[in-house]
Amino acid sequence: MVPQHRLHSRSWWALGLICLVSMFAMGTAALAAETKNSEPDPDPPMRFVVVRSDAAGCEPTCPEWISAEGAISAKSPALLKAALKTLGGRKLPIVINSPGGDVDAAIAMGRMIRKNKLDIAVGRTWFVGCEPGMKNCKENDARGAHYIGSPYVLGSYCASACPMMLAGGTRRLVGPLAYLGVHQITTTIVQMNVQYQVRYRIVKGKKRVISKKVVSRKNTGSYKTYEMSKGVERKLSAYFKEMGVDLSIIETMKSTPASDIQQIDLSDMLTMKLVTSDDAADLLTSASLCRLNLPAPNCREIPENKPAGGLPDVAKAAPLPVKPESAPHDDGMRFVVVRGSNPLCNPDCPEWIAAQGAITPQTPQKLSQLLATLGNRRLPVVISSRGGDLSGALAAGRIIHEKKLDVAVARTDFVGCDPAEWNCLAKDGAYAGLSVDGDGECDSACALMLAGGARRLVGSQARLSLYLMGQKQAVKSYLDEMAISPALFRALQGSSVERQLEPDMMLEVGLTTGRQSVDALTGSSICRSAPKPENCRVVPSSNG
């Protein structure tokens, strides 16, 4: 009989898990481990849905695209593969918005995109009717597409591992209004205590292993490194070479700490060949693509959607305006120019932009449209909002920052009529009103919009509250961009509920630039000061 023995041997394995994460994501993970509670990912995992354009007049032939939004995880490549399989060979562009995530998954999807010769652009999708995540939604069924929407670029971003996925596109677009950033790779080394059961036999005095089986595996600790290893650098270099992207992007990654993020300018993206032109997502999703003699590959005709009478919607005669039974209610933020109605200031009175209502993805576009009507005039923004869409707030804040506009929290009370009324018309280019400090509120996303101001004022009677709504890396980068102290972000990290900020704290972290109220920007006497503020305008008396 040949004797058999069991040998229990222990060996240490180091498993290198490569991922791009922010310092804040790691902090959250550590907290979850200590409390034994798993917190939800602040950025939901990436999902892929096919969207049909809602552009007026495009039916019955409209462009379609794949909307890819969320954090990149190990499951993302399989989800993308499944989405592509449903298309039956159709080549739809991808419109992506992502904070990054798993590097290996991003590279795998980049190769999948290149293999299928797909275009990709950074952008978001505004859905009409059904939205991803809605169960049993049938609102769009009559239109032949489950998801219908419009792409927009303001406030969209592609950060961390996301640019690796972007690199796979045949045409790669970011445009001047989207955000793209990279940083150093974080490598997590996980130490495992692995116990084996080994069976062997003695043959002619020598051990010969018959079988080896893992009987237990225990995590004994982990640590992180924040420098790119040579192996990882070789892997990334090979991938970017394969995609035709200049390797200078790796140097930018290596020079940016994992706790930070480096935005890459559009001109540098072109130099790196990370993008193929300075165009934006509309180059791939515009309804005009389907009016060409040879429509773009992502155009699809649905004969049932042909307008009655054979005319496109845009060609139909518009009905004569009539007084509506009731004015349509729009909770989205509204921007109007207001002139101070205090008679003491006439004929030289202050004017401002009243911004009131919920922040939506359309808010940046509405703000840009109003600013375009003002030419070179710089009017302060008087804002009152309970918050809303985070990306919309960041984009609007960047517009305010770029235009160097002042912002104050206050409510605007209109005199005479409210602009929301169908028959309320502006006089001399502005509505009459008063700014009221006491009822002003600015919550959540609104506070981030405020952060873009040149001067930022929250009076003692106004209220401002804030909490982190996800996309922590994007919020941190934005606050850094606006020169807000990192102490604000650290304070917010420790709170899972909305927190009202006290005047001293707002001033200390730089969220406000002074203790004044909105009156410093809109008070009836400011136009008599020297130098006279830019937002003062003389309107001749109608009797003169």
Secondary structure, 3 states (H helix, E strand, C coil): CCCEEEECCEEEEEEEEEECCCHHHHHHHHHHHHHCCCCCCCCCECEEEEEEECCCCCCCEEEEEEEEECEECCCHHHHHHHHHHCCCCCCCCEEEEECCEEHHHHHHHHHHHHHCCCCEEECEEEEECCCCCCCCCCCCHHHCCCCEEEEECCCCEEECCHHHHHCCCCCEECCCCCEEEECCCEEEEEEEEEEEEEEEEEECCEEEEEEEEEEEEEEEEEEEECCCCHHHHHHHHHHHHHHCCCCHHHHHHHCCCCCCCEECCHHHHHHHCCCCCCCCCHHHHCHHHHHCCCCCCCEEECHHHCCHHHCCHHHCCCCCCCCCCCCCCCCECEEEEEEECCHHHCCEEEEEEEEECEECCCHHHHHHHHHHHHCCCCCCEEEEECCECHHHHHHHHHHHHHHCCCEEECEEEECCCCCCCCCCCCECCEEEEEEECCCCEEECHHHHHHCCCCCEEECCCCEEEECCCCCHHHHHHHHHHCCCCHHHHHHHHCCCCCEECCHHHHHHHCCCCCCCCCHHHHCCCHHHCCCCCCCEEECCCCCC
